[in-house]
Amino acid sequence: MRSRDPVNNMSIIPCERNSRLQKQIEEFAEVLTTQAHKLGGHDLSEQEFYRSGLFEGAIERIRGQRSATMRDKREFVKYILNYMEDKEFIAGWESTGGANRHDYNVTLKSGRTAIIELKGCLDGNNTNIFERPLNANEFIIWSICMNKGADPQRNAWSGIHTRLSAEIISREKRVDGIVIWDMVCGTIWRPCPKLEANASRLTDVGPYSLPPPCLYLLPSTIPSPRSNPNPQAQRLSDVQIMQAFNDCFRCKPEEINHVSFDVAHRDADMVRTTRIVRDGTVQKESRPTAIKRA
């Protein structure tokens, strides 16, 4: 297997955020921060305005309004799963609503049950909140990150290494795969390298025109320093829901990511090394990192 420098930030995910857009966001944020007192009809002086808390309160209100609903994410998932069912890549699906600690039950063509847990950008604490139900033959996490200014590289690594690996190892919560894919993929805000050589790889699903998803396969067993110190990622054919995403949306073998963990004891700590391989090349590998959980 070819290997790259394990310290450097390699391509954990093919895409990157639009650097030009990010610069514009930062510039606008600076203008907004310094000139906000000139907006609106508050009749406050500049000093009074910034002391009043009006600016901070307005920002928090906007953030709350934009993040309070899952409606857009669920609408996206509905289009995708309906498309997969119509094209006969899955047998059926249903939303579990708020009744469970997961979001979707998918019946695969083999009769197996795949459970999908829906997440936003993977760098948040919410990434760690999930439960694999007893009826799950397969369990995957699907990240839908609607923040156009978010850094895909940072989100993917933070989610997989910092958060999920610790949860999987310390809480013994098995996750079979991760899908990172949403309506921002392939847009001007998040250009997709998969489309650079062949724009025909787009798939039209309802109002969306989408590149192939980014798929990450994880081990089928829980890492343990003594009994299972280095479990390897499963094959694509082992996780049928991931195979369905792959086949329906025309992924290529060299685009599939394989995630493995090495765990060991180091003094009083348990440490894990997270490794992500794509197309036979180590794309990113952590140093041995202590798992510190409450």
Buried (B, 14 or more C-beta within 10 A) or exposed (E): EEEEEEEEEBBBBBBBBBEEBBEEBEEEEEEEEEEBBEEEEEEBEEEEBBEEEBBEEEEEEEEEEEEEEBEEBBBBBBBBBBBBBEEEBBBEBEBBEEEBEBBBBBBBEEEBBBBBBBBBBBBBEEBBEBBBBEEBBBBBBBBBBBBBBBBBBBBBBBBBBBBBBBBBBBEEBBBBBBBBBBBBBBBEBBBBBBBEEEEEBBBEBEEBBBBBBBBBBBBBEBBEBEEEBEBBBBEBEBBBBBBBBBEBBBBEEEBBBBBBBBBBEEEEEBBBBBBBBBEEBBBBBBEBBEBEEE
